[in-house]
Amino acid sequence: MSFDTEACGARIRELRKGNKLTQEKLAEELNITDSHLRRIESGTRTGSIDLLIDIAAYFEVSMDYLLLGKVDQSGKVRAELREVQKQLKRITAML
């Protein structure tokens, strides 16, 4: 198994878009330039290990998922719980 920079970048882009963040906003949150984030998302560059840890922590995903696309069942359950929490917040806001 090898590290695929394009696939990793695509996962980061998917996470960013799934959270309705612009590249500029996520770059600001991560304290990097938006051009650096664009290169990471396109797979032409990788971030430092520290940056990848920050990205995984920001989106509450495992490094296994971020780097290799591996999803363990606990990670899947956590993602489903986050989605339920978002839906509950939307419903509560409408009441």
C-alpha positions as CSV (number, residue, x, y, z in Angstrom):
1,M,0.0,0.0,0.0
2,S,1.4,3.4,-0.9
3,F,0.4,7.0,-0.2
4,D,-1.6,8.6,-3.0
5,T,-1.3,12.3,-2.8
6,E,-4.2,12.9,-5.2
7,A,-6.5,10.6,-3.3
8,C,-5.5,12.3,0.0
9,G,-6.1,15.7,-1.5
10,A,-9.5,14.6,-2.8
11,R,-10.5,13.4,0.7
12,I,-9.5,16.8,2.2
13,R,-11.5,18.6,-0.5
14,E,-14.5,16.4,0.2
15,L,-14.2,17.1,3.9
16,R,-13.9,20.8,3.3
17,K,-16.9,20.9,0.9
18,G,-18.9,18.7,3.1
19,N,-18.5,21.2,5.9
20,K,-19.3,24.1,3.5
21,L,-15.9,25.7,3.9
22,T,-14.1,27.7,1.2
23,Q,-10.5,27.0,0.6
24,E,-9.8,30.5,1.9
25,K,-11.6,29.9,5.2
26,L,-10.1,26.4,5.8
27,A,-6.6,27.8,5.0
28,E,-7.2,30.6,7.5
29,E,-8.3,28.1,10.1
30,L,-5.2,26.0,9.5
31,N,-2.9,29.0,9.4
32,I,-1.7,28.2,5.8
33,T,-2.1,30.1,2.5
34,D,-5.0,29.2,0.3
35,S,-2.6,28.5,-2.6
36,H,-0.9,25.9,-0.4
37,L,-4.2,24.3,0.4
38,R,-5.1,24.3,-3.3
39,R,-1.9,22.4,-4.1
40,I,-2.6,19.8,-1.3
41,E,-6.2,19.3,-2.5
42,S,-5.0,18.9,-6.1
43,G,-2.4,16.3,-5.0
44,T,0.5,18.3,-6.4
45,R,1.9,18.8,-2.9
46,T,1.5,17.1,0.5
47,G,1.3,18.9,3.7
48,S,3.8,18.3,6.6
49,I,2.9,15.6,9.0
50,D,2.0,18.3,11.5
51,L,-0.4,19.9,9.0
52,L,-2.0,16.6,8.2
53,I,-2.5,15.9,11.9
54,D,-4.1,19.4,12.2
55,I,-6.4,18.7,9.3
56,A,-7.5,15.3,10.7
57,A,-8.1,16.9,14.1
58,Y,-10.1,19.8,12.5
59,F,-12.4,17.4,10.7
60,E,-12.4,14.8,13.5
61,V,-11.2,12.0,11.2
62,S,-8.5,9.5,11.7
63,M,-5.1,9.7,10.1
64,D,-5.8,6.3,8.5
65,Y,-8.8,7.8,6.8
66,L,-7.0,11.0,5.8
67,L,-3.9,9.4,4.4
68,L,-5.1,6.0,3.2
69,G,-8.9,6.3,3.0
70,K,-9.4,3.5,5.6
71,V,-12.6,3.9,7.6
72,D,-12.9,1.8,10.7
73,Q,-16.4,1.1,12.0
74,S,-15.9,3.5,15.0
75,G,-15.0,6.3,12.6
76,K,-18.1,5.6,10.5
77,V,-20.3,5.6,13.6
78,R,-18.7,8.9,14.7
79,A,-19.4,10.4,11.3
80,E,-23.0,9.2,11.4
81,L,-23.4,10.7,14.9
82,R,-22.1,14.1,13.7
83,E,-24.6,14.0,10.9
84,V,-27.4,13.3,13.3
85,Q,-26.2,16.1,15.6
86,K,-26.3,18.5,12.7
87,Q,-29.8,17.5,11.8
88,L,-31.0,17.8,15.4
89,K,-29.5,21.4,15.5
90,R,-31.4,22.3,12.3
91,I,-34.6,20.9,13.7
92,T,-34.2,22.6,17.0
93,A,-33.5,25.9,15.2
94,M,-36.8,25.6,13.3
95,L,-38.8,25.1,16.5
